[in-house]
């Protein structure tokens, strides 16, 4: 029994969404790993504490 919701277009969109989500997840994990490997030395470009700058950057990403 075929449903009206299952077709090639929906399957293609599902695959694209999953692939894009995995790409974003891996990108975020890589950035977090680099940040953790820096030993907590985060630049302070706008004159706030480096911890607050880090939180703002993570929120913006």
SVG drawing of the C-alpha trace seen along z (x, -y; Angstrom):
<svg xmlns="http://www.w3.org/2000/svg" viewBox="-2 -46 49 48">
<polyline fill="none" stroke="black" stroke-width="0.4" points="0.0,0.0 1.5,-3.3 0.9,-6.4 0.7,-9.8 3.6,-11.1 6.2,-8.6 7.7,-9.6 11.1,-10.2 11.1,-13.9 10.4,-13.5 13.1,-10.8 15.6,-13.0 14.8,-15.9 15.1,-13.7 18.6,-12.5 19.7,-16.1 18.5,-17.2 20.2,-14.3 23.4,-14.9 23.4,-18.6 22.7,-17.9 25.6,-15.5 27.9,-18.0 26.9,-20.7 27.3,-18.4 30.8,-17.3 31.8,-21.0 30.7,-22.0 32.5,-19.1 35.7,-20.0 35.5,-23.6 34.8,-22.5 37.8,-20.1 40.1,-22.9 38.8,-25.2 39.4,-22.7 42.9,-21.9 43.8,-25.6 44.2,-25.2 41.5,-27.8 43.4,-30.6 40.8,-32.4 41.4,-35.9 39.7,-38.9 38.9,-41.0 36.2,-43.3 37.6,-44.0 35.4,-41.7 36.8,-38.8 38.0,-36.0 35.4,-33.6 32.6,-35.9 34.0,-36.4 34.1,-32.6 30.5,-32.3 29.4,-34.9 31.3,-33.3 29.8,-29.9 26.3,-31.4 26.9,-33.2 28.1,-30.0"/>
</svg>
